């Protein structure tokens, strides 16, 4: 809905004070546009932004009274899709008014001042043009720095928000323009260790991988040693530690008891003391950090700490654009999401899921619910998706749920040529008795297409969103907890199942839908 008609500008678009002008002219500042109409006149209008494809510029269609697009006929046209109200697009789609004249001034013996007049006109015009070109170059460089061609990579966590392709080239590009990455890199360079905290889906593991890849580019290639539980940490502590990059990922988790956290923390301290000259990257859920913050600060872990829950608006916008590109979201679906851009970028967000994880899910969910409603309780909406699949009348849907359930309980990537048949057959008897195991690869490939899974470099299949893995695990556990305890390792199922006596009410808010209480 347009709040005003097209208003002709006397000058160029207000790129230097865009925000203040937008607030003064439009009730919703993000609806402010300054652009040309089909007759080439520069003007402004308050209108809901539209999605503009690469190689095109936004214009205002006076006849239809709506935003439209036209082909970019100049050089340096946008090489990416973008939102119509963005002011950082290529120079070719920026609207400035140069001095124009319908007549040509020529020297005349009867007019001795004509030469001076021409100079007075030409010189300022050249200065204005140079200023505009310089401004365009600055914005072009800024755009390239903020939104580089990332080969469709995104700033999300491969384990928490979306899988990172396991090759060095992809890892090198992962966080190239990310403020969090540069801040984390400075911390790691200074202290040789870093503690990364954030809610699930905030990008902790992804940042850890990106930092490890960056370190791998310096000098000789270092081995990346992953430690994901207390037993592995103890094992490394008691051995001669080789040179390498130690990534302590998921040694802390939300449902950990106080006793287990203290035990893990003590072993961690000993490990850090014994590996002073080694590079160590640690991830930790926000819930654990906040609950035991005093203890961690006393041990001076805050000295090399970064919190991924507090990203600035510019970084969030960069993540949003990259994820839209990664999933090739455009047209109506992109507009539907971007209509809620202000809420996504400026809001406080949800305590239960990080920004990258939230955007990844919004880009892939089949739900047509109102975006604001989905944002208000995303994990509940994810649970509804999984339940609908589990209870579907469609055999194919139930078959996909069976695969997800197997992967969640088996806690490994899916190797279609090496299936743990005892577990698979028991799940099959409960959820889809007629499933044909020979169709496993076909189903898995189909689930890559609809973004439930991703295919790794070794040909195995992984959860695209680790949060979805947690929700699937809980949906099976609700069916039969004893079945879970019989088929899963204790260290695995304790991450999703909590005894009533250890239950903390705060977990409901920060970890909803991802655990079951017994």
TARADA-V775470 format. One line per field, one symbol per residue. phi: phi as a letter, one per 30 degrees, with the letter a starting at -180 (. if undefined). burial: # if it has 9 or more other C-alpha atoms within 8 Angstrom, else .. A space follows every 10 residues. Layout:
phi: ???
burial: ???
//
This chain:
phi: .cdbddcddd bdddddbedd ddddcbdced cdbbaccdci ddabacaddc ccddibbdbc ddddhadbbb ddccdhdecb daddcdccde edcccbccdb bdbcdcdbdd bdcddddddd dddedddddd dddddddddd ddddddbddc hidbcbddcc blddddbddd dddececced dddddddddd ciaacccldd idjddddedd dddddddcid dcdcccbbad dddddddccd dddlccccci dcbedddedd dddddddded ddddbeccdb cccadeeded dceedddddi dddbcbcddc ddddddddde dddeddchda iddddedddc eddddcddic dcadddddde dddcdddcde edddddaddd ddddeddddd cddddddddd dedddddddd hbddcdcbcd dedddddddd caecdcddce dddddddddc idbbcdddjd cbddcddddd ddedddddda ddddddccde dddddbcbde dcdceddedc beicabcb
burial: .#...#..#. .##....... ###.##..## ########.. .########. ##.####### ##...##.#. .#....##.. #####...## ######.... .......... ...##..#.. ....#..##. .##..##.## .###..#..# .######### ####.....# #####.##.. #.###.##.. .######### ########## ####.#.... .#.#..#### .###.##... ...####### ######.... #..#..##.# ##.....### #########. ..#..##... #..###.##. ....###### ######..## ...####.## .#..#....# .######### #.##...... #..##.#### ###..##.## .#....#### #########. ..###..... ..##..##.. ##.......# ..##..##.. ######...# ########## #######... #..##..#.. .#######.. ..#...#.## ######..
//
